[in-house]
Structures are given as C-alpha cells and as structure tokens.
Amino acid sequence: MSKHNTIDKAAIIKEYQLSDKDTGSCEVQIAILSARIAHLTNHLASNKKDFHSRRGLIAMTSLRRKLLNYLKANSLDRYNNIIQRLKLRK
C-alpha cells in the first residue's frame, strides 16, 4: 500500500509513546489514526465523490472510537489525557 500523505508517523510516535520502545500503545494508535483522519477529511473536502476513501474514513473513526472506549474502561486518566492532548470531543 503506497502512501502519498504528509503524516510523520515517527514524530507522532515519539510524542505520544509511553516508553522508549513503545510504538503500539493505545495513545500512539489513537494519535496516528487522528492524523490520518484529519488528512483524509481534507482530501474528501476537495474530492466529494471519492466514496472508497470515505468508507476508509468511517472505518478509521470507528476504530479510534473503539480504542478510546477501551482506554476509558481500563485507564480513565490516560483517556482524559489523550482527549485533551488531541483536542477530541468526549
């Protein structure tokens, strides 16, 4: 899968990781998904008929919601922290 986007995954991972070797915690996954969602939202603003990408956007938002629900159920402090850092609605 080739990506032409401008998302810097390494910078996102470095900012949201919990430890030096952490690349897959909920916070990192949510931050990467949020960046991809923002990028795809901008793409869809100018390409209104791109229904395949719209379907991918819906899947990404659904996955992010599931990760947030998991984090909320298991660690409310981490959930509140990531919501504030990414400026997401509750």
C-alpha positions as YAML, in Angstrom:
chain: A
units: angstrom
residues:
- id: 1
  name: MET
  ca: [0.00, 0.00, 0.00]
- id: 2
  name: SER
  ca: [1.63, 3.23, -1.09]
- id: 3
  name: LYS
  ca: [1.04, 6.38, 0.90]
- id: 4
  name: HIS
  ca: [1.33, 9.86, -0.55]
- id: 5
  name: ASN
  ca: [0.31, 11.62, 2.62]
- id: 6
  name: THR
  ca: [2.24, 14.03, 4.76]
- id: 7
  name: ILE
  ca: [1.76, 12.24, 8.07]
- id: 8
  name: ASP
  ca: [5.01, 11.91, 10.01]
- id: 9
  name: LYS
  ca: [4.41, 8.70, 11.95]
- id: 10
  name: ALA
  ca: [7.82, 8.78, 13.63]
- id: 11
  name: ALA
  ca: [7.16, 12.22, 15.12]
- id: 12
  name: ILE
  ca: [3.70, 11.17, 16.32]
- id: 13
  name: ILE
  ca: [5.09, 8.01, 17.91]
- id: 14
  name: LYS
  ca: [7.87, 9.98, 19.62]
- id: 15
  name: GLU
  ca: [5.37, 12.49, 21.03]
- id: 16
  name: TYR
  ca: [2.77, 10.03, 22.34]
- id: 17
  name: GLN
  ca: [4.82, 6.95, 23.33]
- id: 18
  name: LEU
  ca: [4.79, 5.83, 26.94]
- id: 19
  name: SER
  ca: [8.35, 4.48, 26.93]
- id: 20
  name: ASP
  ca: [11.33, 4.44, 24.56]
- id: 21
  name: LYS
  ca: [10.31, 1.23, 22.78]
- id: 22
  name: ASP
  ca: [6.56, 1.88, 22.75]
- id: 23
  name: THR
  ca: [5.09, 2.02, 19.24]
- id: 24
  name: GLY
  ca: [1.72, 0.37, 19.72]
- id: 25
  name: SER
  ca: [0.06, 1.64, 22.88]
- id: 26
  name: CYS
  ca: [-3.49, 2.94, 22.67]
- id: 27
  name: GLU
  ca: [-2.29, 6.55, 22.83]
- id: 28
  name: VAL
  ca: [0.06, 6.09, 19.86]
- id: 29
  name: GLN
  ca: [-2.57, 4.27, 17.81]
- id: 30
  name: ILE
  ca: [-5.20, 6.93, 18.55]
- id: 31
  name: ALA
  ca: [-2.80, 9.77, 17.67]
- id: 32
  name: ILE
  ca: [-1.81, 8.15, 14.35]
- id: 33
  name: LEU
  ca: [-5.46, 7.46, 13.49]
- id: 34
  name: SER
  ca: [-6.35, 11.06, 14.34]
- id: 35
  name: ALA
  ca: [-3.66, 12.35, 11.97]
- id: 36
  name: ARG
  ca: [-4.85, 10.02, 9.20]
- id: 37
  name: ILE
  ca: [-8.48, 11.04, 9.81]
- id: 38
  name: ALA
  ca: [-7.58, 14.74, 9.59]
- id: 39
  name: HIS
  ca: [-5.63, 14.15, 6.38]
- id: 40
  name: LEU
  ca: [-8.43, 12.14, 4.79]
- id: 41
  name: THR
  ca: [-11.03, 14.70, 5.85]
- id: 42
  name: ASN
  ca: [-9.10, 17.39, 3.96]
- id: 43
  name: HIS
  ca: [-8.85, 15.08, 0.94]
- id: 44
  name: LEU
  ca: [-12.59, 14.43, 0.95]
- id: 45
  name: ALA
  ca: [-13.36, 18.15, 1.13]
- id: 46
  name: SER
  ca: [-11.96, 18.57, -2.38]
- id: 47
  name: ASN
  ca: [-12.88, 15.10, -3.70]
- id: 48
  name: LYS
  ca: [-16.53, 14.79, -2.79]
- id: 49
  name: LYS
  ca: [-17.22, 11.70, -4.91]
- id: 50
  name: ASP
  ca: [-14.35, 9.59, -3.54]
- id: 51
  name: PHE
  ca: [-16.61, 7.07, -1.83]
- id: 52
  name: HIS
  ca: [-13.89, 4.44, -1.37]
- id: 53
  name: SER
  ca: [-11.83, 6.82, 0.76]
- id: 54
  name: ARG
  ca: [-14.98, 7.87, 2.62]
- id: 55
  name: ARG
  ca: [-15.54, 4.23, 3.58]
- id: 56
  name: GLY
  ca: [-11.96, 4.06, 4.88]
- id: 57
  name: LEU
  ca: [-12.54, 7.23, 6.89]
- id: 58
  name: ILE
  ca: [-15.61, 5.73, 8.53]
- id: 59
  name: ALA
  ca: [-13.62, 2.59, 9.40]
- id: 60
  name: MET
  ca: [-10.81, 4.67, 10.91]
- id: 61
  name: THR
  ca: [-13.17, 6.76, 13.04]
- id: 62
  name: SER
  ca: [-14.85, 3.56, 14.22]
- id: 63
  name: LEU
  ca: [-11.50, 2.02, 15.19]
- id: 64
  name: ARG
  ca: [-10.46, 5.20, 17.01]
- id: 65
  name: ARG
  ca: [-13.76, 5.19, 18.93]
- id: 66
  name: LYS
  ca: [-13.22, 1.54, 19.94]
- id: 67
  name: LEU
  ca: [-9.68, 2.31, 21.17]
- id: 68
  name: LEU
  ca: [-10.97, 5.31, 23.14]
- id: 69
  name: ASN
  ca: [-13.71, 3.20, 24.71]
- id: 70
  name: TYR
  ca: [-11.12, 0.56, 25.69]
- id: 71
  name: LEU
  ca: [-8.87, 3.20, 27.21]
- id: 72
  name: LYS
  ca: [-11.80, 4.79, 29.07]
- id: 73
  name: ALA
  ca: [-12.80, 1.43, 30.56]
- id: 74
  name: ASN
  ca: [-9.27, 0.49, 31.65]
- id: 75
  name: SER
  ca: [-7.49, 3.75, 32.47]
- id: 76
  name: LEU
  ca: [-9.58, 6.89, 32.85]
- id: 77
  name: ASP
  ca: [-6.52, 9.10, 33.49]
- id: 78
  name: ARG
  ca: [-4.86, 8.06, 30.21]
- id: 79
  name: TYR
  ca: [-8.19, 8.51, 28.41]
- id: 80
  name: ASN
  ca: [-8.67, 12.06, 29.71]
- id: 81
  name: ASN
  ca: [-5.04, 12.89, 28.91]
- id: 82
  name: ILE
  ca: [-5.26, 11.76, 25.26]
- id: 83
  name: ILE
  ca: [-8.63, 13.52, 24.80]
- id: 84
  name: GLN
  ca: [-7.08, 16.80, 25.98]
- id: 85
  name: ARG
  ca: [-3.84, 16.41, 24.01]
- id: 86
  name: LEU
  ca: [-5.63, 15.65, 20.73]
- id: 87
  name: LYS
  ca: [-8.48, 18.10, 21.43]
- id: 88
  name: LEU
  ca: [-11.14, 15.47, 20.76]
- id: 89
  name: ARG
  ca: [-14.73, 15.68, 21.88]
- id: 90
  name: LYS
  ca: [-15.71, 13.40, 24.75]
...
